[in-house]
C-alpha cells in the first residue's frame, strides 16, 4: 500500500527559467513560477537549471515574490548538512514565523538543529524563556505519567533525558550549564497535562517534541496559549505514532495539512528527508519502510 503523500514545505522547480538572473538579483516576482498551482507564503523551493545547478529559495511571507535564502546559517556551532536542514535554519531564524512545524524520521536532525537554535537565542538574550514539553507516552503507547510516584517534575524528568543530553552535547560546559539555566528559570519543563489555563508570553519559545502522538484537542489547547510575543515550535515523526486506535488523530498532521496554516504569513513547515545520524539508523528506517 502506497503511503499517503503529505505536505513537505518544499517544491522542486525543474528547468527554472531565468536561473542566472535570479542568482544575480536574489529575488523575482512570484509569477516566474507560473500560475498552474498555488504557492504558499514561506514555502521553500529548490530551483534547478537545465545544467542541474540549483539554488535554494522561498516564497516571501506576503506571497508576492521568491527570494534566495542564506544557506550558510549556523547556530551554536551546528551547520546544516543538507538542503532541508538549511531550510529549517532559515525558518527558525525568521522571527516573524510564530508557528514552526518540523517533521522527519528518526536521525534527520530535528532535535539537534532546533536545540542549537534555541540555545543560541537564550545565550544572546533573544529568548527570555524556553518551555519544553512532550506527550507522556513511551514506546508502544504504555501509559506512564500517572503511575510513577512523585510530583509532576519527578514524573516528567525521565521523558526529558534526551533534551538534557542534547543540551550537554551542544555546550562545552556540559550538564552544569544546562542545570544552571533550569535553576534560573530560562528553561522550564511543562507536562501537557498541566497546559490548560497556562499562557505563554514575555518572549517565550515553546518547543513541543514528539507531536505526532498528540491529538487535535491538545494541540488546539496548546496553540491557543501562545502570546503575541512568543513562538511555538513543534516537531514529530509520522512514522512513530505510538498512540493506537481508530479514534486517534495526530494533531500535527491536522496542522500541517491545513490550508489555513499553509496560507498564513506567520507559519512555516519543513519535512527533513536525509538521515544524518549514521548507517544503523538508516538501516532500520529502511527495514521498516520509513524512507
VENNORNOR-V493375 format. One record per residue. N is the residue number from 1. OMEGA is omega as a letter, one per 30 degrees, with the letter a starting at -180 (* if undefined). Layout:
N|OMEGA  N|OMEGA
This chain:
1|a  2|l  3|l  4|a  5|a  6|l  7|a  8|a  9|a  10|l  11|l  12|l  13|l  14|l  15|a  16|l  17|a  18|a  19|a  20|l  21|l  22|l  23|a  24|a  25|l  26|l  27|l  28|l  29|a  30|a  31|l  32|l  33|a  34|a  35|a  36|l  37|l  38|l  39|a  40|l  41|l  42|l  43|a  44|a  45|l  46|a  47|a  48|l  49|l  50|l  51|l  52|l  53|a  54|l  55|l  56|a  57|l  58|l  59|l  60|a  61|l  62|l  63|a  64|a  65|l  66|a  67|l  68|l  69|l  70|a  71|a  72|l  73|l  74|a  75|l  76|l  77|a  78|l  79|l  80|a  81|l  82|a  83|l  84|l  85|l  86|l  87|a  88|l  89|l  90|a  91|l  92|a  93|a  94|a  95|l  96|l  97|a  98|l  99|a  100|l  101|a  102|l  103|a  104|a  105|a  106|l  107|a  108|l  109|a  110|a  111|a  112|a  113|l  114|l  115|l  116|l  117|a  118|l  119|l  120|l  121|l  122|a  123|a  124|l  125|a  126|l  127|a  128|a  129|l  130|l  131|a  132|l  133|l  134|a  135|l  136|l  137|l  138|a  139|l  140|l  141|l  142|a  143|a  144|a  145|a  146|a  147|a  148|a  149|l  150|l  151|a  152|a  153|a  154|l  155|a  156|a  157|a  158|a  159|a  160|a  161|a  162|l  163|l  164|l  165|l  166|a  167|l  168|l  169|a  170|a  171|l  172|a  173|l  174|a  175|a  176|l  177|a  178|a  179|l  180|l  181|l  182|a  183|l  184|a  185|l  186|l  187|a  188|l  189|a  190|l  191|l  192|l  193|a  194|a  195|a  196|l  197|l  198|l  199|a  200|l  201|l  202|l  203|l  204|l  205|l  206|a  207|l  208|a  209|l  210|a  211|l  212|a  213|a  214|a  215|a  216|a  217|a  218|l  219|l  220|l  221|a  222|a  223|a  224|l  225|a  226|a  227|a  228|a  229|a  230|a  231|l  232|l  233|a  234|l  235|l  236|a  237|a  238|a  239|a  240|l  241|a  242|a  243|a  244|l  245|a  246|a  247|a  248|l  249|a  250|a  251|a  252|l  253|l  254|a  255|a  256|l  257|a  258|l  259|l  260|l  261|a  262|a  263|a  264|l  265|a  266|a  267|l  268|l  269|l  270|l  271|l  272|a  273|a  274|l  275|a  276|a  277|l  278|a  279|a  280|l  281|l  282|l  283|a  284|l  285|l  286|l  287|a  288|l  289|l  290|a  291|*
